[in-house]
Amino acid sequence: MDPAGAIPASRSPAAELRGGALALAPLLVGVAPFGVIYGVVALQSGIPPAAAMAMSSVVFAGSSQFLLAQLAGLGAPGVVMVASVALVNLRHALYSASVASALEHLPRRWKAILAYLLTDEAYAAAVARLGEDGENRHWFLLGAGLTLWSGWQVSTAAGILLGASLPRELPLDFALPLTFIAIVVPMIRSRGALVAAAVAAGAALLCAGWPYQLGLLAAAVAGIVVGWLVARWGTGT
Amino acid sequence: MGDGNVSLWLVMVAGGLVTFLTRLSFIAAEGRIAVPRWFRAMLPFVPVATLTALVVPALLRPGGTWDVSVGNPRLIAGIVAVVVAAVSRNVLLTIVIGFAVFLVLHWVL
């Protein structure tokens, strides 16, 4: 891979596309296992294989898909499921704001396609290139986005095939909370994050009896707000 | 069951639309709108709070009833997974060790 600074400003669309694909490729090592695990646990939650597969292109957001699988297994109502997805995906608005000026000149169709492909990984792989000059740099984001999209579809399909062949008595549903633990624990690196997790945990237990899994949303919002207040208080702003 | 599948597809399409519109938001606004500072400051806490709120009841209230005991394999394996995640910061290792502990306890207890 070229170091970011060595990329000439005016590269062809094909060169940008290839550059984006190459920048994203290493991230597939981390993404593919998630795709496989998602496929396995989606079936375990009672989602039919066709729906589990379609979700990877219709929703196309890893943490939201895990969340939907978990909530489908719990029998949560649709409104709560969609609201949870909206909450978990709020961070994408930040990516959207971050790349907006680099994509300002593009026609609407381009903006729609690139927005659809704007995942955590594609953003991470392309953000440095988008901050530089280059009239074709949006092709870089397209290359990164399409590479991740393809990898996600293939790994999901592998997980669905694997899940269908595993014995039903294997309690695979527990892979979901384990996946969330593996994602969350390394995120707790500040006092604010620790408080957010503790408040969310306590509130989730207190509100566990609420109907329609509304306790989950209430606990998440409580954790977010209290964590934010603690962080604000700590920095004195 | 048929109804459940119809609503699942509806939820999926709605969830996909919400995700797409979130990603499109500021791109479509062409950078004219700045992200409010409080909104930006709250975002880091969203995944931590949401996922923790999902995990903790799954460990302490499996199947919807309290089970705070050493005879609860989900609780014990979950605690082991938290320790493994904190020490290794490795996603796959956390899942593999956590699941192995869970399976052993699940079959022994």
Interface residues (C-beta under 8 A of the other chain):
Chain A: G30 P33 F34 I37 I47 P48 A51 A54 M55 V58 V59 F60 A61 S63 S64 L67 L68 Q70 A72 G78 M81 V82 S84 V85 A86 L87 V88 N89 L90 R91 H92 A93 L94 Y95 S96 A97 V99 A100 S101 L103 E104 K111 A112 L114 A115 Y116 L118 P171 F174 A175 L176 P177 L178 T179 F180 I181 A182 I183 V184 V185 P186 M187 I188 G192 A193 A196 A197 V199 A200 A201 A203 A204 L205 A208 G215 L216 A219 A220 V221 A222 G223 I224 V225 G227 W228 A231 R232
Chain B: N5 S7 L8 W9 L10 V11 M12 V13 A14 G15 G16 V18 T19 F20 T22 R23 L24 S25 F26 I27 A28 A29 E30 G31 I33 A34 V35 W38 F39 R40 A41 M42 L43 P44 F45 V46 P47 V48 A49 T50 L51 T52 A53 L54 V55 V56 P57 A58 L59 L60 R61 G64 R74 A77 G78 A81 V82 A85 A86 R89 N90 V91 L92 T94 I95 G98 F99 F102 L103 H106
